[in-house]
């Protein structure tokens, strides 16, 4: 069985590290991003699951999700959260 790969988007670096550690402990690999504007240059075809903070300063989670769906054509399942 192939390893699942998650994209974790959160402006809080501590949250990124905690979620990455939890996911890694459960067998997933992760790409972490603390600024959604960095998605512009990223290849996202290998992403199986997205964890998305809704409250980010430059692009909030709703804007980020809209960008991922409309501009990048991503249909990957998303788990949205805020802490």
C-alpha positions in Angstrom: 0.0 0.0 0.0 1.3 3.4 -0.9 2.0 6.0 1.8 -0.4 8.8 1.9 1.0 12.3 1.5 -0.6 15.3 3.2 -0.3 19.0 2.6 -0.6 21.0 5.8 -1.2 24.8 5.5 -1.0 26.9 8.7 0.6 30.2 9.4 1.6 29.1 12.9 4.9 27.1 12.7 4.3 25.4 16.0 0.9 24.1 14.7 2.6 22.8 11.5 5.2 20.9 13.5 2.6 19.3 15.9 0.4 18.2 13.0 3.3 17.0 11.0 4.5 14.9 13.9 1.1 13.4 14.5 0.6 12.5 10.8 4.1 11.1 10.5 3.5 8.9 13.6 0.5 7.5 11.8 2.4 6.7 8.6 1.7 9.7 6.4 4.3 11.9 4.8 3.8 15.7 4.9 4.6 18.9 3.1 4.1 21.9 5.3 3.4 25.4 4.1 3.2 28.5 6.4 2.2 31.0 3.7 -0.4 30.0 1.1 1.0 32.3 -1.5 3.9 29.8 -1.8 1.3 27.4 -3.4 1.7 29.3 -6.7 4.9 27.6 -7.6 4.2 24.2 -6.0 3.3 21.0 -7.8 0.3 19.4 -5.9 -0.4 16.3 -7.9 1.0 13.9 -5.3 -1.2 15.3 -2.4 -3.8 12.8 -1.0 -5.1 15.0 1.8 -5.0 18.7 2.8 -5.2 20.1 6.3 -6.1 23.8 6.1 -6.1 26.5 8.8 -9.0 28.8 8.1 -7.5 31.8 9.9 -4.3 32.9 8.1 -3.3 36.5 7.5 -2.3 36.8 3.9 -4.8 34.4 2.4 -7.4 32.9 4.7 -8.4 29.3 4.4 -11.5 30.0 2.4 -9.5 32.0 -0.2 -6.8 29.3 -0.2 -9.4 26.6 -0.8 -11.0 28.6 -3.6 -7.5 29.1 -5.2 -6.7 25.4 -4.9 -9.9 24.3 -6.5 -10.2 27.0 -9.2 -6.6 27.9 -10.1 -4.7 24.7 -9.3 -7.5 22.2 -10.2 -7.1 20.4 -6.9 -10.0 18.1 -5.9 -8.2 16.5 -2.9 -10.2 16.1 0.3 -9.7 19.0 2.8 -9.9 19.0 6.5 -10.4 22.6 7.6 -9.6 23.7 11.1 -8.7 26.7 13.3 -7.0 26.8 16.6 
